Amino acid sequence: MFLFEDKKEISIPGREVRYRIERYAASAGVEKQLTDKLKAEFYYEYSIVRTTDVQPDVVLSKEERRYPCYQFPQAFAGIRHT
C-alpha cells in the first residue's frame, strides 16, 4: 500500500498556516493462518515526513522538532487467536 498525505494546520481567526506536513509511506505485510484459531502477521512500514512552515508558537512532536525531513521504518509482528 502506498500513501501520500499533505496536511496543513490553519488558524481559525487569521487563516494562517501554522504548519504543514508532507508524508509519503509504503507498507507491506503477510498473514499466515497457522491453525484454525491461530494467525501470524508481519507488517513493515517505511515513511518519509517533511515538516515546513512551522510558526513559533506551535508545539510539535519530538521527531518533528528535530528534523525538517525524517525517515523511519516500522515493523509489526504478532500472533492472534481468531
PyMOL Python script that loads the backbone (N, CA, C, O; Angstrom):
from pymol import cmd

cmd.read_pdbstr("""\
ATOM      1  N   MET A   1       0.839  -1.165   0.000  1.00  0.00           N
ATOM      2  CA  MET A   1       0.000   0.000   0.000  1.00  0.00           C
ATOM      3  C   MET A   1       0.895   1.243   0.000  1.00  0.00           C
ATOM      4  O   MET A   1       1.913   1.279   0.692  1.00  0.00           O
ATOM      5  N   PHE A   2       0.525   2.226  -0.753  1.00  0.00           N
ATOM      6  CA  PHE A   2       1.238   3.494  -0.798  1.00  0.00           C
ATOM      7  C   PHE A   2       0.314   4.595  -0.303  1.00  0.00           C
ATOM      8  O   PHE A   2      -0.891   4.572  -0.553  1.00  0.00           O
ATOM      9  N   LEU A   3       0.895   5.562   0.406  1.00  0.00           N
ATOM     10  CA  LEU A   3       0.110   6.638   0.984  1.00  0.00           C
ATOM     11  C   LEU A   3       0.831   7.963   0.783  1.00  0.00           C
ATOM     12  O   LEU A   3       2.047   8.042   0.957  1.00  0.00           O
ATOM     13  N   PHE A   4       0.089   9.001   0.417  1.00  0.00           N
ATOM     14  CA  PHE A   4       0.605  10.363   0.377  1.00  0.00           C
ATOM     15  C   PHE A   4      -0.341  11.223   1.188  1.00  0.00           C
ATOM     16  O   PHE A   4      -1.559  11.152   1.020  1.00  0.00           O
ATOM     17  N   GLU A   5       0.224  12.039   2.071  1.00  0.00           N
ATOM     18  CA  GLU A   5      -0.576  12.935   2.897  1.00  0.00           C
ATOM     19  C   GLU A   5       0.043  14.322   2.841  1.00  0.00           C
ATOM     20  O   GLU A   5       1.247  14.478   3.041  1.00  0.00           O
ATOM     21  N   ASP A   6      -0.768  15.315   2.573  1.00  0.00           N
ATOM     22  CA  ASP A   6      -0.338  16.720   2.572  1.00  0.00           C
ATOM     23  C   ASP A   6      -1.294  17.455   3.501  1.00  0.00           C
ATOM     24  O   ASP A   6      -2.433  17.744   3.133  1.00  0.00           O
ATOM     25  N   LYS A   7      -0.826  17.754   4.700  1.00  0.00           N
ATOM     26  CA  LYS A   7      -1.689  18.314   5.736  1.00  0.00           C
ATOM     27  C   LYS A   7      -1.234  19.724   6.092  1.00  0.00           C
ATOM     28  O   LYS A   7      -0.045  19.978   6.284  1.00  0.00           O
ATOM     29  N   LYS A   8      -2.201  20.638   6.177  1.00  0.00           N
ATOM     30  CA  LYS A   8      -1.936  21.999   6.633  1.00  0.00           C
ATOM     31  C   LYS A   8      -2.813  22.285   7.839  1.00  0.00           C
ATOM     32  O   LYS A   8      -4.024  22.068   7.803  1.00  0.00           O
ATOM     33  N   GLU A   9      -2.202  22.770   8.899  1.00  0.00           N
ATOM     34  CA  GLU A   9      -2.948  23.234  10.070  1.00  0.00           C
ATOM     35  C   GLU A   9      -3.127  24.737   9.892  1.00  0.00           C
ATOM     36  O   GLU A   9      -2.148  25.473   9.764  1.00  0.00           O
ATOM     37  N   ILE A  10      -4.372  25.188   9.885  1.00  0.00           N
ATOM     38  CA  ILE A  10      -4.674  26.602   9.630  1.00  0.00           C
ATOM     39  C   ILE A  10      -5.363  27.190  10.853  1.00  0.00           C
ATOM     40  O   ILE A  10      -6.263  26.574  11.424  1.00  0.00           O
ATOM     41  N   SER A  11      -4.932  28.395  11.256  1.00  0.00           N
ATOM     42  CA  SER A  11      -5.572  29.061  12.391  1.00  0.00           C
ATOM     43  C   SER A  11      -6.936  29.589  11.949  1.00  0.00           C
ATOM     44  O   SER A  11      -7.106  30.026  10.811  1.00  0.00           O
ATOM     45  N   ILE A  12      -7.897  29.544  12.860  1.00  0.00           N
ATOM     46  CA  ILE A  12      -9.259  29.964  12.517  1.00  0.00           C
ATOM     47  C   ILE A  12      -9.381  31.471  12.329  1.00  0.00           C
ATOM     48  O   ILE A  12      -9.921  31.906  11.312  1.00  0.00           O
ATOM     49  N   PRO A  13      -8.897  32.293  13.273  1.00  0.00           N
ATOM     50  CA  PRO A  13      -9.149  33.731  13.089  1.00  0.00           C
ATOM     51  C   PRO A  13      -8.435  34.335  11.877  1.00  0.00           C
ATOM     52  O   PRO A  13      -9.035  35.100  11.121  1.00  0.00           O
ATOM     53  N   GLY A  14      -7.163  33.995  11.691  1.00  0.00           N
ATOM     54  CA  GLY A  14      -6.412  34.668  10.629  1.00  0.00           C
ATOM     55  C   GLY A  14      -6.228  33.864   9.363  1.00  0.00           C
ATOM     56  O   GLY A  14      -5.702  34.381   8.377  1.00  0.00           O
ATOM     57  N   ARG A  15      -6.654  32.589   9.364  1.00  0.00           N
ATOM     58  CA  ARG A  15      -6.486  31.692   8.223  1.00  0.00           C
ATOM     59  C   ARG A  15      -5.016  31.566   7.815  1.00  0.00           C
ATOM     60  O   ARG A  15      -4.707  31.392   6.636  1.00  0.00           O
ATOM     61  N   GLU A  16      -4.111  31.656   8.796  1.00  0.00           N
ATOM     62  CA  GLU A  16      -2.685  31.492   8.548  1.00  0.00           C
ATOM     63  C   GLU A  16      -2.306  30.027   8.675  1.00  0.00           C
ATOM     64  O   GLU A  16      -2.894  29.298   9.474  1.00  0.00           O
ATOM     65  N   VAL A  17      -1.329  29.592   7.892  1.00  0.00           N
ATOM     66  CA  VAL A  17      -0.822  28.225   8.001  1.00  0.00           C
ATOM     67  C   VAL A  17       0.067  28.153   9.229  1.00  0.00           C
ATOM     68  O   VAL A  17       1.066  28.868   9.313  1.00  0.00           O
ATOM     69  N   ARG A  18      -0.286  27.289  10.194  1.00  0.00           N
ATOM     70  CA  ARG A  18       0.509  27.137  11.414  1.00  0.00           C
ATOM     71  C   ARG A  18       1.653  26.163  11.201  1.00  0.00           C
ATOM     72  O   ARG A  18       2.745  26.369  11.731  1.00  0.00           O
ATOM     73  N   TYR A  19       1.422  25.099  10.430  1.00  0.00           N
ATOM     74  CA  TYR A  19       2.474  24.193   9.988  1.00  0.00           C
ATOM     75  C   TYR A  19       1.933  23.338   8.859  1.00  0.00           C
ATOM     76  O   TYR A  19       0.726  23.253   8.634  1.00  0.00           O
ATOM     77  N   ARG A  20       2.863  22.706   8.156  1.00  0.00           N
ATOM     78  CA  ARG A  20       2.494  21.859   7.026  1.00  0.00           C
ATOM     79  C   ARG A  20       3.311  20.565   7.113  1.00  0.00           C
ATOM     80  O   ARG A  20       4.506  20.597   7.407  1.00  0.00           O
ATOM     81  N   ILE A  21       2.664  19.439   6.857  1.00  0.00           N
ATOM     82  CA  ILE A  21       3.332  18.139   6.888  1.00  0.00           C
ATOM     83  C   ILE A  21       3.054  17.402   5.587  1.00  0.00           C
ATOM     84  O   ILE A  21       1.903  17.258   5.175  1.00  0.00           O
ATOM     85  N   GLU A  22       4.113  16.939   4.948  1.00  0.00           N
ATOM     86  CA  GLU A  22       4.014  16.048   3.792  1.00  0.00           C
ATOM     87  C   GLU A  22       4.516  14.687   4.225  1.00  0.00           C
ATOM     88  O   GLU A  22       5.590  14.579   4.816  1.00  0.00           O
ATOM     89  N   ARG A  23       3.746  13.642   3.936  1.00  0.00           N
ATOM     90  CA  ARG A  23       4.167  12.302   4.323  1.00  0.00           C
ATOM     91  C   ARG A  23       3.975  11.349   3.151  1.00  0.00           C
ATOM     92  O   ARG A  23       2.918  11.300   2.522  1.00  0.00           O
ATOM     93  N   TYR A  24       5.033  10.597   2.884  1.00  0.00           N
ATOM     94  CA  TYR A  24       4.999   9.526   1.896  1.00  0.00           C
ATOM     95  C   TYR A  24       5.261   8.234   2.660  1.00  0.00           C
ATOM     96  O   TYR A  24       6.226   8.153   3.420  1.00  0.00           O
ATOM     97  N   ALA A  25       4.429   7.237   2.471  1.00  0.00           N
ATOM     98  CA  ALA A  25       4.592   5.987   3.202  1.00  0.00           C
ATOM     99  C   ALA A  25       4.284   4.803   2.290  1.00  0.00           C
ATOM    100  O   ALA A  25       3.434   4.877   1.403  1.00  0.00           O
ATOM    101  N   ALA A  26       4.998   3.722   2.536  1.00  0.00           N
ATOM    102  CA  ALA A  26       4.739   2.461   1.851  1.00  0.00           C
ATOM    103  C   ALA A  26       4.699   1.369   2.905  1.00  0.00           C
ATOM    104  O   ALA A  26       5.509   1.361   3.831  1.00  0.00           O
ATOM    105  N   SER A  27       3.767   0.461   2.764  1.00  0.00           N
ATOM    106  CA  SER A  27       3.687  -0.639   3.719  1.00  0.00           C
ATOM    107  C   SER A  27       3.354  -1.933   2.997  1.00  0.00           C
ATOM    108  O   SER A  27       2.719  -1.948   1.942  1.00  0.00           O
ATOM    109  N   ALA A  28       3.806  -3.009   3.605  1.00  0.00           N
ATOM    110  CA  ALA A  28       3.541  -4.341   3.062  1.00  0.00           C
ATOM    111  C   ALA A  28       3.417  -5.295   4.238  1.00  0.00           C
ATOM    112  O   ALA A  28       3.957  -5.049   5.316  1.00  0.00           O
ATOM    113  N   GLY A  29       2.708  -6.371   4.017  1.00  0.00           N
ATOM    114  CA  GLY A  29       2.545  -7.320   5.099  1.00  0.00           C
ATOM    115  C   GLY A  29       2.104  -8.681   4.614  1.00  0.00           C
ATOM    116  O   GLY A  29       1.631  -8.849   3.490  1.00  0.00           O
ATOM    117  N   VAL A  30       2.275  -9.641   5.494  1.00  0.00           N
ATOM    118  CA  VAL A  30       1.828 -11.006   5.210  1.00  0.00           C
ATOM    119  C   VAL A  30       1.084 -11.532   6.426  1.00  0.00           C
ATOM    120  O   VAL A  30       1.401 -11.197   7.567  1.00  0.00           O
ATOM    121  N   GLU A  31       0.105 -12.348   6.158  1.00  0.00           N
ATOM    122  CA  GLU A  31      -0.627 -13.033   7.204  1.00  0.00           C
ATOM    123  C   GLU A  31      -0.635 -14.515   6.868  1.00  0.00           C
ATOM    124  O   GLU A  31      -0.749 -14.898   5.703  1.00  0.00           O
ATOM    125  N   LYS A  32      -0.513 -15.334   7.885  1.00  0.00           N
ATOM    126  CA  LYS A  32      -0.483 -16.785   7.679  1.00  0.00           C
ATOM    127  C   LYS A  32      -1.363 -17.429   8.742  1.00  0.00           C
ATOM    128  O   LYS A  32      -1.141 -17.247   9.939  1.00  0.00           O
ATOM    129  N   GLN A  33      -2.353 -18.176   8.297  1.00  0.00           N
ATOM    130  CA  GLN A  33      -3.206 -18.918   9.219  1.00  0.00           C
ATOM    131  C   GLN A  33      -2.443 -20.165   9.648  1.00  0.00           C
ATOM    132  O   GLN A  33      -2.218 -21.063   8.836  1.00  0.00           O
ATOM    133  N   LEU A  34      -2.042 -20.231  10.927  1.00  0.00           N
ATOM    134  CA  LEU A  34      -1.254 -21.352  11.430  1.00  0.00           C
ATOM    135  C   LEU A  34      -2.132 -22.551  11.784  1.00  0.00           C
ATOM    136  O   LEU A  34      -1.796 -23.692  11.468  1.00  0.00           O
ATOM    137  N   THR A  35      -3.246 -22.284  12.437  1.00  0.00           N
ATOM    138  CA  THR A  35      -4.220 -23.315  12.765  1.00  0.00           C
ATOM    139  C   THR A  35      -5.598 -22.701  12.553  1.00  0.00           C
ATOM    140  O   THR A  35      -5.706 -21.572  12.076  1.00  0.00           O
ATOM    141  N   ASP A  36      -6.643 -23.431  12.901  1.00  0.00           N
ATOM    142  CA  ASP A  36      -7.994 -22.881  12.770  1.00  0.00           C
ATOM    143  C   ASP A  36      -8.212 -21.653  13.647  1.00  0.00           C
ATOM    144  O   ASP A  36      -9.043 -20.800  13.334  1.00  0.00           O
ATOM    145  N   LYS A  37      -7.472 -21.568  14.735  1.00  0.00           N
ATOM    146  CA  LYS A  37      -7.677 -20.476  15.694  1.00  0.00           C
ATOM    147  C   LYS A  37      -6.460 -19.591  15.899  1.00  0.00           C
ATOM    148  O   LYS A  37      -6.485 -18.725  16.774  1.00  0.00           O
ATOM    149  N   LEU A  38      -5.393 -19.774  15.124  1.00  0.00           N
ATOM    150  CA  LEU A  38      -4.158 -19.027  15.343  1.00  0.00           C
ATOM    151  C   LEU A  38      -3.640 -18.475  14.017  1.00  0.00           C
ATOM    152  O   LEU A  38      -3.474 -19.208  13.042  1.00  0.00           O
ATOM    153  N   LYS A  39      -3.387 -17.152  14.002  1.00  0.00           N
ATOM    154  CA  LYS A  39      -2.902 -16.496  12.805  1.00  0.00           C
ATOM    155  C   LYS A  39      -1.642 -15.693  13.131  1.00  0.00           C
ATOM    156  O   LYS A  39      -1.606 -15.009  14.153  1.00  0.00           O
ATOM    157  N   ALA A  40      -0.607 -15.760  12.286  1.00  0.00           N
ATOM    158  CA  ALA A  40       0.619 -14.971  12.451  1.00  0.00           C
ATOM    159  C   ALA A  40       0.590 -13.829  11.441  1.00  0.00           C
ATOM    160  O   ALA A  40       0.119 -13.997  10.317  1.00  0.00           O
ATOM    161  N   GLU A  41       1.101 -12.657  11.852  1.00  0.00           N
ATOM    162  CA  GLU A  41       1.110 -11.472  10.992  1.00  0.00           C
ATOM    163  C   GLU A  41       2.465 -10.788  11.072  1.00  0.00           C
ATOM    164  O   GLU A  41       3.102 -10.779  12.125  1.00  0.00           O
ATOM    165  N   PHE A  42       2.902 -10.219   9.962  1.00  0.00           N
ATOM    166  CA  PHE A  42       4.102  -9.388   9.935  1.00  0.00           C
ATOM    167  C   PHE A  42       3.855  -8.250   8.957  1.00  0.00           C
ATOM    168  O   PHE A  42       3.505  -8.484   7.800  1.00  0.00           O
ATOM    169  N   TYR A  43       4.038  -7.013   9.422  1.00  0.00           N
ATOM    170  CA  TYR A  43       3.852  -5.832   8.580  1.00  0.00           C
ATOM    171  C   TYR A  43       5.071  -4.934   8.705  1.00  0.00           C
ATOM    172  O   TYR A  43       5.704  -4.872   9.759  1.00  0.00           O
ATOM    173  N   TYR A  44       5.396  -4.238   7.618  1.00  0.00           N
ATOM    174  CA  TYR A  44       6.537  -3.322   7.587  1.00  0.00           C
ATOM    175  C   TYR A  44       6.064  -2.027   6.950  1.00  0.00           C
ATOM    176  O   TYR A  44       5.382  -2.050   5.925  1.00  0.00           O
ATOM    177  N   GLU A  45       6.423  -0.892   7.554  1.00  0.00           N
ATOM    178  CA  GLU A  45       6.061   0.415   7.003  1.00  0.00           C
ATOM    179  C   GLU A  45       7.299   1.309   6.978  1.00  0.00           C
ATOM    180  O   GLU A  45       8.083   1.330   7.927  1.00  0.00           O
ATOM    181  N   TYR A  46       7.462   2.037   5.895  1.00  0.00           N
ATOM    182  CA  TYR A  46       8.559   2.989   5.754  1.00  0.00           C
ATOM    183  C   TYR A  46       7.955   4.332   5.375  1.00  0.00           C
ATOM    184  O   TYR A  46       7.159   4.408   4.439  1.00  0.00           O
ATOM    185  N   SER A  47       8.323   5.398   6.090  1.00  0.00           N
ATOM    186  CA  SER A  47       7.757   6.724   5.853  1.00  0.00           C
ATOM    187  C   SER A  47       8.844   7.767   5.700  1.00  0.00           C
ATOM    188  O   SER A  47       9.908   7.680   6.313  1.00  0.00           O
ATOM    189  N   ILE A  48       8.557   8.749   4.872  1.00  0.00           N
ATOM    190  CA  ILE A  48       9.370   9.959   4.762  1.00  0.00           C
ATOM    191  C   ILE A  48       8.429  11.118   5.070  1.00  0.00           C
ATOM    192  O   ILE A  48       7.390  11.268   4.429  1.00  0.00           O
ATOM    193  N   VAL A  49       8.798  11.939   6.058  1.00  0.00           N
ATOM    194  CA  VAL A  49       7.927  13.024   6.507  1.00  0.00           C
ATOM    195  C   VAL A  49       8.704  14.331   6.463  1.00  0.00           C
ATOM    196  O   VAL A  49       9.832  14.413   6.947  1.00  0.00           O
ATOM    197  N   ARG A  50       8.087  15.353   5.877  1.00  0.00           N
ATOM    198  CA  ARG A  50       8.675  16.702   5.858  1.00  0.00           C
ATOM    199  C   ARG A  50       7.728  17.652   6.577  1.00  0.00           C
ATOM    200  O   ARG A  50       6.529  17.681   6.303  1.00  0.00           O
ATOM    201  N   THR A  51       8.287  18.430   7.505  1.00  0.00           N
ATOM    202  CA  THR A  51       7.510  19.423   8.232  1.00  0.00           C
ATOM    203  C   THR A  51       8.053  20.799   7.866  1.00  0.00           C
ATOM    204  O   THR A  51       9.245  21.064   8.018  1.00  0.00           O
ATOM    205  N   THR A  52       7.169  21.677   7.381  1.00  0.00           N
ATOM    206  CA  THR A  52       7.590  23.010   6.951  1.00  0.00           C
ATOM    207  C   THR A  52       6.605  24.061   7.463  1.00  0.00           C
ATOM    208  O   THR A  52       5.553  23.729   8.009  1.00  0.00           O
ATOM    209  N   ASP A  53       6.958  25.318   7.279  1.00  0.00           N
ATOM    210  CA  ASP A  53       6.107  26.473   7.620  1.00  0.00           C
ATOM    211  C   ASP A  53       5.628  26.442   9.069  1.00  0.00           C
ATOM    212  O   ASP A  53       4.477  26.779   9.346  1.00  0.00           O
ATOM    213  N   VAL A  54       6.501  26.041   9.994  1.00  0.00           N
ATOM    214  CA  VAL A  54       6.128  25.923  11.407  1.00  0.00           C
ATOM    215  C   VAL A  54       6.204  27.302  12.063  1.00  0.00           C
ATOM    216  O   VAL A  54       7.246  27.957  12.033  1.00  0.00           O
ATOM    217  N   GLN A  55       5.099  27.730  12.650  1.00  0.00           N
ATOM    218  CA  GLN A  55       5.056  29.003  13.357  1.00  0.00           C
ATOM    219  C   GLN A  55       5.695  28.844  14.736  1.00  0.00           C
ATOM    220  O   GLN A  55       5.676  27.743  15.288  1.00  0.00           O
ATOM    221  N   PRO A  56       6.265  29.922  15.313  1.00  0.00           N
ATOM    222  CA  PRO A  56       6.992  29.824  16.589  1.00  0.00           C
ATOM    223  C   PRO A  56       6.162  29.296  17.762  1.00  0.00           C
ATOM    224  O   PRO A  56       6.728  28.684  18.668  1.00  0.00           O
ATOM    225  N   ASP A  57       4.847  29.507  17.780  1.00  0.00           N
ATOM    226  CA  ASP A  57       4.035  29.083  18.921  1.00  0.00           C
ATOM    227  C   ASP A  57       3.490  27.661  18.797  1.00  0.00           C
ATOM    228  O   ASP A  57       2.752  27.213  19.674  1.00  0.00           O
ATOM    229  N   VAL A  58       3.836  26.944  17.732  1.00  0.00           N
ATOM    230  CA  VAL A  58       3.328  25.588  17.505  1.00  0.00           C
ATOM    231  C   VAL A  58       4.212  24.577  18.234  1.00  0.00           C
ATOM    232  O   VAL A  58       5.439  24.655  18.159  1.00  0.00           O
ATOM    233  N   VAL A  59       3.585  23.621  18.944  1.00  0.00           N
ATOM    234  CA  VAL A  59       4.298  22.559  19.636  1.00  0.00           C
ATOM    235  C   VAL A  59       4.131  21.282  18.816  1.00  0.00           C
ATOM    236  O   VAL A  59       3.018  20.792  18.627  1.00  0.00           O
ATOM    237  N   LEU A  60       5.254  20.752  18.334  1.00  0.00           N
ATOM    238  CA  LEU A  60       5.237  19.539  17.528  1.00  0.00           C
ATOM    239  C   LEU A  60       5.835  18.380  18.308  1.00  0.00           C
ATOM    240  O   LEU A  60       6.407  18.571  19.381  1.00  0.00           O
ATOM    241  N   SER A  61       5.699  17.177  17.764  1.00  0.00           N
ATOM    242  CA  SER A  61       6.282  16.005  18.417  1.00  0.00           C
ATOM    243  C   SER A  61       7.805  16.082  18.384  1.00  0.00           C
ATOM    244  O   SER A  61       8.375  16.917  17.683  1.00  0.00           O
ATOM    245  N   LYS A  62       8.456  15.213  19.142  1.00  0.00           N
ATOM    246  CA  LYS A  62       9.919  15.223  19.245  1.00  0.00           C
ATOM    247  C   LYS A  62      10.579  15.028  17.879  1.00  0.00           C
ATOM    248  O   LYS A  62      11.536  15.732  17.556  1.00  0.00           O
ATOM    249  N   GLU A  63      10.087  14.086  17.073  1.00  0.00           N
ATOM    250  CA  GLU A  63      10.672  13.832  15.759  1.00  0.00           C
ATOM    251  C   GLU A  63      10.521  15.037  14.833  1.00  0.00           C
ATOM    252  O   GLU A  63      11.438  15.369  14.082  1.00  0.00           O
ATOM    253  N   GLU A  64       9.371  15.681  14.889  1.00  0.00           N
ATOM    254  CA  GLU A  64       9.133  16.832  14.017  1.00  0.00           C
ATOM    255  C   GLU A  64       9.984  18.033  14.410  1.00  0.00           C
ATOM    256  O   GLU A  64      10.365  18.828  13.551  1.00  0.00           O
ATOM    257  N   ARG A  65      10.285  18.173  15.697  1.00  0.00           N
ATOM    258  CA  ARG A  65      11.126  19.296  16.134  1.00  0.00           C
ATOM    259  C   ARG A  65      12.569  19.115  15.720  1.00  0.00           C
ATOM    260  O   ARG A  65      13.242  20.090  15.387  1.00  0.00           O
ATOM    261  N   ARG A  66      13.063  17.872  15.733  1.00  0.00           N
ATOM    262  CA  ARG A  66      14.486  17.647  15.481  1.00  0.00           C
ATOM    263  C   ARG A  66      14.835  17.683  14.002  1.00  0.00           C
ATOM    264  O   ARG A  66      15.929  18.122  13.647  1.00  0.00           O
ATOM    265  N   TYR A  67      13.958  17.245  13.146  1.00  0.00           N
ATOM    266  CA  TYR A  67      14.318  17.076  11.741  1.00  0.00           C
ATOM    267  C   TYR A  67      13.299  17.757  10.830  1.00  0.00           C
ATOM    268  O   TYR A  67      12.096  17.547  10.980  1.00  0.00           O
ATOM    269  N   PRO A  68      13.772  18.567   9.891  1.00  0.00           N
ATOM    270  CA  PRO A  68      12.836  19.089   8.900  1.00  0.00           C
ATOM    271  C   PRO A  68      12.352  17.989   7.956  1.00  0.00           C
ATOM    272  O   PRO A  68      11.257  18.086   7.401  1.00  0.00           O
ATOM    273  N   CYS A  69      13.157  16.950   7.773  1.00  0.00           N
ATOM    274  CA  CYS A  69      12.764  15.796   6.964  1.00  0.00           C
ATOM    275  C   CYS A  69      13.295  14.560   7.664  1.00  0.00           C
ATOM    276  O   CYS A  69      14.500  14.466   7.901  1.00  0.00           O
ATOM    277  N   TYR A  70      12.445  13.619   8.001  1.00  0.00           N
ATOM    278  CA  TYR A  70      12.931  12.416   8.661  1.00  0.00           C
ATOM    279  C   TYR A  70      12.315  11.180   8.025  1.00  0.00           C
ATOM    280  O   TYR A  70      11.240  11.231   7.427  1.00  0.00           O
ATOM    281  N   GLN A  71      13.021  10.077   8.170  1.00  0.00           N
ATOM    282  CA  GLN A  71      12.605   8.794   7.620  1.00  0.00           C
ATOM    283  C   GLN A  71      12.586   7.797   8.754  1.00  0.00           C
ATOM    284  O   GLN A  71      13.448   7.834   9.633  1.00  0.00           O
ATOM    285  N   PHE A  72      11.620   6.913   8.745  1.00  0.00           N
ATOM    286  CA  PHE A  72      11.625   5.879   9.767  1.00  0.00           C
ATOM    287  C   PHE A  72      10.931   4.622   9.273  1.00  0.00           C
ATOM    288  O   PHE A  72       9.852   4.682   8.682  1.00  0.00           O
ATOM    289  N   PRO A  73      11.566   3.479   9.524  1.00  0.00           N
ATOM    290  CA  PRO A  73      10.912   2.206   9.247  1.00  0.00           C
ATOM    291  C   PRO A  73      10.208   1.700  10.496  1.00  0.00           C
ATOM    292  O   PRO A  73      10.636   1.996  11.612  1.00  0.00           O
ATOM    293  N   GLN A  74       9.151   0.952  10.322  1.00  0.00           N
ATOM    294  CA  GLN A  74       8.458   0.331  11.437  1.00  0.00           C
ATOM    295  C   GLN A  74       8.120  -1.097  11.043  1.00  0.00           C
ATOM    296  O   GLN A  74       7.719  -1.354   9.907  1.00  0.00           O
ATOM    297  N   ALA A  75       8.275  -1.998  11.950  1.00  0.00           N
ATOM    298  CA  ALA A  75       7.905  -3.392  11.709  1.00  0.00           C
ATOM    299  C   ALA A  75       6.957  -3.835  12.819  1.00  0.00           C
ATOM    300  O   ALA A  75       7.154  -3.500  13.987  1.00  0.00           O
ATOM    301  N   PHE A  76       5.940  -4.580  12.449  1.00  0.00           N
ATOM    302  CA  PHE A  76       4.962  -5.097  13.393  1.00  0.00           C
ATOM    303  C   PHE A  76       4.853  -6.599  13.185  1.00  0.00           C
ATOM    304  O   PHE A  76       4.742  -7.068  12.053  1.00  0.00           O
ATOM    305  N   ALA A  77       4.885  -7.330  14.246  1.00  0.00           N
ATOM    306  CA  ALA A  77       4.713  -8.781  14.159  1.00  0.00           C
ATOM    307  C   ALA A  77       3.804  -9.207  15.303  1.00  0.00           C
ATOM    308  O   ALA A  77       3.805  -8.595  16.371  1.00  0.00           O
ATOM    309  N   GLY A  78       3.040 -10.247  15.073  1.00  0.00           N
ATOM    310  CA  GLY A  78       2.167 -10.710  16.139  1.00  0.00           C
ATOM    311  C   GLY A  78       1.509 -12.028  15.787  1.00  0.00           C
ATOM    312  O   GLY A  78       1.485 -12.451  14.631  1.00  0.00           O
ATOM    313  N   ILE A  79       0.989 -12.648  16.796  1.00  0.00           N
ATOM    314  CA  ILE A  79       0.212 -13.863  16.629  1.00  0.00           C
ATOM    315  C   ILE A  79      -1.138 -13.605  17.304  1.00  0.00           C
ATOM    316  O   ILE A  79      -1.198 -13.167  18.453  1.00  0.00           O
ATOM    317  N   ARG A  80      -2.216 -13.883  16.569  1.00  0.00           N
ATOM    318  CA  ARG A  80      -3.560 -13.617  17.092  1.00  0.00           C
ATOM    319  C   ARG A  80      -4.360 -14.903  17.204  1.00  0.00           C
ATOM    320  O   ARG A  80      -4.259 -15.803  16.370  1.00  0.00           O
ATOM    321  N   HIS A  81      -5.142 -14.959  18.240  1.00  0.00           N
ATOM    322  CA  HIS A  81      -6.103 -16.036  18.425  1.00  0.00           C
ATOM    323  C   HIS A  81      -7.388 -15.592  17.721  1.00  0.00           C
ATOM    324  O   HIS A  81      -7.968 -14.567  18.081  1.00  0.00           O
ATOM    325  N   THR A  82      -7.831 -16.353  16.727  1.00  0.00           N
ATOM    326  CA  THR A  82      -9.020 -15.949  15.955  1.00  0.00           C
ATOM    327  C   THR A  82     -10.250 -16.699  16.374  1.00  0.00           C
ATOM    328  O   THR A  82     -11.328 -16.475  15.823  1.00  0.00           O
TER     329      THR A  82
END
""", "prot")
cmd.dss("prot")
cmd.show_as("cartoon", "prot")
cmd.util.cbc("prot")
cmd.orient("prot")
